[in-house]
Amino acid sequence: MANKKNIYPIPKFKTLEEEDRYWRTHSPLTEGYEGKVQKKKQNRASFLSIRLTGEQLAQLREIATHYGSGPSTYARQLIIQGIESRSHSTLHPSLIVSLYSQMLKGKNREAHLEQLNSIYQQFLEMQEFYVAQMVTLCPLDNLFMPLGEPESQEAEKGIKK
């Protein structure tokens, strides 16, 4: 092909069938027109570079591939989830204790820290109690059954649908 043409003339069609017949028998590339890939420009507000070790990057790539995406896309999803979940969660208890101890000054500091520690221990005990109750109500062996297991094996294990 000596000279490539720039613009392919597309005729007007009256019906979809007519257009279908036309495109089955014509191709701009075989008729000497220059093909050009058109990419939509992405709306990127800003960029962030993150340093990872070779091992961390390999793990990121492996996990991203497992979920069917690229490492940049997967990392971006993790960051967005972290940002969104932060608005719904509270601070980590150790950070709360650290901040609280920095705020307290004077002779009542130790008493306040002991009281805070006591409250935190009660919280942990309640959390353990609720987890134990959930395990009693919903045994874990029923929750984590492999997908695609035949129904006969489900019946043998006593799993009800």
C-alpha atoms as one frame of an Amber mdcrd trajectory, in Angstrom:
protein
   0.000   0.000   0.000   1.695   3.117  -1.194  -0.329   5.947   0.284  -2.671
   5.540   3.191  -5.832   7.600   3.182  -6.803   9.490   6.329 -10.599   9.557
   6.601 -12.819   6.596   5.741 -16.125   7.727   4.210 -19.016   6.062   6.015
 -22.206   5.966   3.947 -25.659   6.612   5.415 -27.695   3.474   6.030 -31.470
   3.114   6.015 -31.684  -0.125   8.022 -29.533  -2.144  10.377 -29.517  -5.016
   7.902 -28.084  -2.746   5.199 -25.368  -1.534   7.571 -24.617  -5.113   8.629
 -24.199  -6.230   4.990 -21.935  -3.255   4.282 -19.552  -3.884   7.212 -19.369
  -7.617   6.446 -17.988  -6.812   2.983 -15.960  -3.643   3.664 -13.052  -2.797
   5.942 -11.249   0.544   6.125  -7.938  -1.230   6.776  -8.120  -3.451   3.674
  -9.108  -0.503   1.501  -5.933   1.431   2.326  -7.111   3.669   5.155  -4.845
   4.282   8.122  -6.111   2.678  11.310  -5.810   4.669  14.500  -6.593   3.441
  18.006  -8.630   5.988  19.886  -8.256   5.997  23.638 -10.446   7.937  25.970
  -8.342  10.207  28.146  -8.657   9.314  31.796  -9.670  11.972  34.253  -6.820
  11.738  36.735  -6.803  14.285  39.483  -3.354  13.416  40.826  -0.746  10.696
  41.103   0.870   8.959  44.059   4.116   6.989  44.016   4.534   4.282  46.639
   7.821   2.532  47.375   7.568  -1.220  47.901  10.221  -3.872  48.303  10.575
  -6.416  45.523   8.890  -9.028  47.708   5.977  -6.709  48.551   5.476  -5.856
  44.883   5.548  -9.544  43.935   2.915 -10.280  46.598   0.789  -7.356  45.407
   0.964  -8.617  41.819   0.069 -12.152  42.890  -2.947 -11.027  44.927  -4.104
  -8.622  42.215  -3.891 -11.383  39.608  -5.932 -13.635  41.899  -8.680 -10.982
  41.949  -8.432 -10.393  38.193  -6.941  -6.911  38.194  -3.586  -5.216  37.839
  -1.435  -4.273  40.830  -2.103  -0.524  40.491  -5.861  -1.038  40.294  -5.839
  -3.415  43.259  -3.667  -1.072  45.361  -5.963   1.853  44.496  -9.000  -0.203
  45.571  -7.337  -1.054  48.884  -6.482   2.589  49.543 -10.024   3.730  48.706
 -11.506   1.025  50.975  -9.199   2.105  53.787 -10.194   5.745  53.390 -13.906
   4.909  53.238 -13.802   2.488  56.184 -11.973   5.025  58.329 -15.055   7.248
  58.404 -17.079   4.312  59.806 -14.637   3.054  62.418 -13.125   4.287  65.647
  -9.482   4.723  66.543  -7.470   1.686  67.579  -7.646   1.233  71.384  -3.867
   1.511  71.875  -3.891   4.840  70.037  -6.742   6.071  72.243  -4.787   5.109
  75.388  -1.668   6.815  74.052  -3.522  10.016  73.187  -5.391   9.972  76.494
  -2.163   9.528  78.484  -0.599  12.465  76.654  -3.612  14.641  77.486  -3.591
  13.808  81.189  -1.208  15.672  83.429  -0.678  15.684  87.169  -1.549  13.390
  90.057  -4.801  11.963  88.620  -3.058  10.596  85.545  -2.362   7.116  86.981
  -5.900   6.770  88.341  -7.405   7.741  84.989  -5.129   5.314  83.123  -6.097
   2.481  85.499  -9.778   3.282  84.970  -9.313   3.378  81.196  -7.421   0.078
  81.291 -10.234  -1.486  83.330 -12.842  -0.295  80.815 -10.751  -1.661  77.949
 -10.399  -5.058  79.663 -14.194  -5.181  80.103 -14.557  -4.390  76.416 -12.229
  -7.261  75.476 -14.120  -9.675  77.749 -17.445  -8.652  76.206 -15.992  -9.052
  72.732 -14.798 -12.589  73.571 -18.233 -13.392  75.026 -20.022 -12.213  71.865
 -17.657 -14.155  69.617 -18.282 -17.297  71.698 -22.044 -16.728  71.424 -21.810
 -16.297  67.645 -19.785 -19.511  67.308 -22.426 -21.319  69.374 -25.251 -19.956
  67.231 -23.432 -20.309  63.882 -20.818 -23.099  63.987 -17.830 -22.225  61.833
 -17.719 -25.614  60.075 -21.059 -24.762  58.427 -19.954 -21.305  57.356 -16.826
 -22.250  55.434 -17.915 -25.098  53.196 -16.047 -25.267  49.849 -17.985 -24.042
  46.849 -19.294 -26.571  44.368 -19.411 -29.434  46.846 -21.906 -32.110  45.709
 -25.219 -32.189  47.521 -24.635 -35.772  48.692 -21.580 -34.641  50.667 -23.572
 -31.762  52.130 -26.216 -34.235  53.311 -23.549 -36.496  54.860 -22.246 -33.577
  56.905 -25.749 -32.768  58.129 -25.853 -29.369  56.468 -29.371 -28.115  55.902
 -30.296 -25.785  53.094
